[in-house]
Amino acid sequence: MRLYKIFIATGTMLIISALFLCLHNFMESEKAYKISQENLSELKKLIPEPPDENVSVFDYDIPEEDIFKPYDEDKNENPEEKEKIYGEDAQSEYPEITYITVNEYYYVGYISLPSLGIELPVLDGWSYPSLQISPCLYSGNPQDNNMIIAAHNYNNHFGQIGNLNSGDEIYFTDCDGKTYGYNVVNTQYISGYDADSMFRGSENEWDLTLFTCTLDGRTRVTVRAQRID
C-alpha cells in the first residue's frame, strides 16, 4: 500500500512538472511573439522601398554631372579605410548583408510564410538567447542562394514549419527592400547531432533552408526551398 502511494505521488509530480513546463513554454512563446511583432512593425518602417527596375535614371530630373560622376579611386577603394570599417579580411566595398537595428537588435530582414499566416523578423547571427526573441540567420545569404534560417519551435515561430507542403511559398525581404521568393521542395528530419547534413546538397536542390528542433531536441525539422525567379 505504501509503495502504491509512492507511485501515485511520483506520477502526480511528473504530471504537475509537465503542466508547468507546458505553461512555461507557452508564456515564453507569447513573449517572443509579442517582441518579434513589435520589432517587425518598426523594421518595416525603416526598410526602404525597393527601386523600380523599370524606371531609368534618365527619367529623373538629375544634373548630368551627378549621373556621370567621375570614379574617385582614393575615395572608393582606399584599403586602409575599408579595413577600418570592415576588418582585416574585407574583400569588397560593402558587407554581404545590410542590417537594421531595432531596439538594440540587429535584423537582416523578415520572412513570410503565407500558408501558415506567419511573418517574422530575422536576426543577424544566431545564439540561444537570440532564438528566444526571433528567427536567426544561421548561415549564408539570399544573394548567394544558400541562406539558412533557424528558429525556436514556438508555435508562432517555426513550430509549424513541418506542416509546409511542397510548392508552398516563402518570402524573404532584406533590409535593402528586395524581396526573394521561394517554393518549398521538401521537408527533412535531420539528427540534432548531424550538423553537416544541414549544409549538404547541391545548389540545384535548394536555395533556402528553414529549421527548428523537435520538442525533445533530438531532431531538426528542416524545410528546403528553391528560389522563384
C-alpha positions in Angstrom: 0.0 0.0 0.0 2.8 2.4 0.9 4.6 1.6 -2.4 1.3 2.3 -4.3 1.1 5.7 -2.6 4.7 6.5 -3.6 3.9 5.6 -7.3 0.8 7.9 -7.1 2.8 10.8 -5.6 5.6 10.3 -8.2 3.1 10.3 -11.1 1.3 13.3 -9.8 4.6 15.2 -9.5 5.5 14.3 -13.1 2.1 15.5 -14.4 2.5 18.8 -12.5 6.0 19.2 -13.8 4.8 18.5 -17.4 2.0 21.1 -17.0 4.4 23.6 -15.5 6.8 23.1 -18.4 3.9 23.5 -21.0 2.8 26.7 -19.3 6.4 28.0 -19.2 6.8 27.2 -22.9 3.5 28.9 -23.8 4.4 32.0 -21.8 7.9 32.1 -23.5 6.2 31.7 -26.9 3.8 34.5 -26.3 6.5 36.8 -25.0 8.8 36.1 -28.0 5.9 36.6 -30.5 5.0 39.9 -28.9 8.6 41.2 -29.1 9.1 39.9 -32.6 5.9 41.6 -33.9 6.7 44.9 -32.2 10.2 44.9 -33.8 8.8 43.7 -37.1 6.5 46.7 -37.2 9.4 49.1 -36.6 11.7 47.2 -39.0 9.2 47.6 -41.9 9.1 51.3 -41.3 12.9 51.5 -41.6 13.3 49.3 -44.7 13.4 51.5 -47.8 11.1 50.9 -50.8 12.9 48.8 -53.5 13.9 50.8 -56.6 11.7 50.5 -59.6 13.8 48.4 -62.1 11.6 49.6 -64.9 12.5 53.3 -64.3 15.6 54.6 -65.9 17.9 57.1 -64.1 17.2 59.4 -67.1 13.5 59.6 -66.0 14.6 61.7 -63.1 15.5 65.4 -63.2 19.1 65.0 -62.1 22.0 67.1 -63.3 24.2 65.2 -65.7 27.3 65.8 -63.7 25.7 63.8 -60.8 24.7 60.9 -63.0 28.1 60.6 -64.6 30.2 61.2 -61.6 33.9 60.5 -62.1 35.4 57.5 -60.5 37.2 58.5 -57.3 39.7 55.7 -56.7 41.0 57.1 -53.4 37.5 57.5 -52.0 36.1 54.2 -53.1 39.0 51.8 -52.9 41.1 53.1 -50.0 42.3 49.8 -48.4 43.0 51.4 -45.0 39.5 52.9 -44.9 38.0 49.5 -45.9 40.0 47.7 -43.2 38.9 50.3 -40.6 35.2 49.7 -41.4 35.0 46.0 -42.3 38.1 44.5 -40.7 41.3 43.0 -42.0 39.6 40.4 -44.1 37.4 42.9 -46.0 37.2 41.8 -49.7 34.7 44.3 -51.0 33.4 47.8 -50.5 30.2 46.6 -48.9 29.3 43.9 -46.4 27.4 40.9 -47.7 24.1 41.7 -45.9 22.7 45.0 -44.8 21.2 45.1 -41.3 18.9 47.5 -39.4 19.0 48.0 -35.6 15.6 47.9 -33.8 15.6 48.2 -30.0 19.3 47.1 -29.9 18.6 44.0 -32.0 20.3 43.7 -35.4 17.9 42.4 -38.1 18.7 41.4 -41.7 15.1 41.4 -42.9 11.9 39.5 -42.4 10.4 36.2 -43.5 6.9 35.5 -44.6 5.2 32.1 -44.6 1.7 32.8 -46.2 0.3 29.3 -45.9 1.0 29.4 -42.1 0.0 33.0 -41.6 3.4 33.8 -40.1 5.6 36.8 -40.7 8.7 37.3 -38.5 11.8 39.5 -38.4 15.2 37.7 -38.8 18.1 38.5 -36.6 21.7 38.8 -37.9 23.5 35.8 -36.5 22.2 33.2 -34.0 22.5 32.3 -30.4 20.2 30.5 -27.9 19.2 33.8 -26.3 18.5 35.3 -29.7 16.3 32.3 -30.7 14.1 33.2 -27.8 13.4 36.5 -29.5 13.1 35.8 -33.2 14.3 33.6 -36.0 18.0 34.0 -36.7 20.3 33.9 -39.8 22.2 30.7 -39.2 24.3 30.8 -42.4 24.6 32.2 -45.9 22.6 35.0 -47.6 19.9 35.3 -50.2 22.2 36.7 -52.9 24.2 33.5 -53.0 21.1 31.3 -52.7 22.5 29.5 -49.7 20.6 31.1 -46.8 19.8 29.0 -43.7 17.4 30.4 -41.1 16.9 28.8 -37.6 14.1 29.5 -35.1 12.7 28.2 -31.9 9.9 25.6 -32.1 7.5 28.1 -30.6 4.1 27.7 -32.2 4.2 31.3 -33.5 7.8 30.9 -34.8 8.9 27.8 -36.6 6.9 25.3 -34.6 4.6 24.7 -37.6 7.0 24.5 -40.5 6.6 20.7 -40.6 3.1 21.5 -42.0 4.5 23.2 -45.0 3.8 21.3 -48.3 5.8 21.1 -51.5 5.1 24.1 -53.6 4.1 26.4 -50.7 5.6 29.9 -51.0 8.1 31.5 -48.7 9.3 35.2 -49.0 12.3 36.9 -47.5 12.6 40.7 -47.6 16.1 42.1 -46.9 17.0 45.4 -45.3 17.6 46.9 -48.8 13.9 46.4 -49.6 14.4 43.5 -52.0 12.1 40.5 -51.7 13.2 37.0 -52.6 10.6 34.3 -53.4 10.9 30.6 -52.8 8.9 27.4 -53.3 9.1 24.6 -50.7 10.8 21.5 -52.2 10.6 19.0 -49.3 10.8 18.6 -45.5 13.5 16.5 -43.9 14.2 15.3 -40.3 17.9 15.6 -39.5 19.6 14.4 -36.4 20.5 17.2 -34.0 24.0 15.7 -33.9 24.4 15.8 -37.7 25.3 19.4 -38.4 26.9 18.6 -41.7 23.6 17.4 -43.2 22.2 20.9 -42.7 24.6 22.2 -45.4 24.6 19.1 -47.6 23.0 19.4 -51.0 23.8 20.9 -54.4 22.8 24.4 -55.5 20.2 22.8 -57.8 18.4 21.2 -54.9 17.7 24.1 -52.6 18.4 27.8 -52.1 16.8 28.3 -48.7 16.6 26.2 -45.6 14.5 26.7 -42.5 14.9 24.5 -39.5 13.8 24.1 -35.9 14.2 21.5 -33.2 11.6 18.9 -32.3 10.2 19.1 -28.8 12.7 16.5 -27.5 15.6 18.4 -29.1 17.0 15.3 -30.8 15.8 16.0 -34.3 15.7 19.1 -36.5 12.7 19.7 -38.7 14.3 21.0 -41.9 12.4 22.6 -44.8 14.2 23.0 -48.2 13.1 25.6 -50.8 14.1 26.7 -54.2 14.3 30.3 -55.5 11.5 31.7 -57.7 12.9 33.8 -60.5 
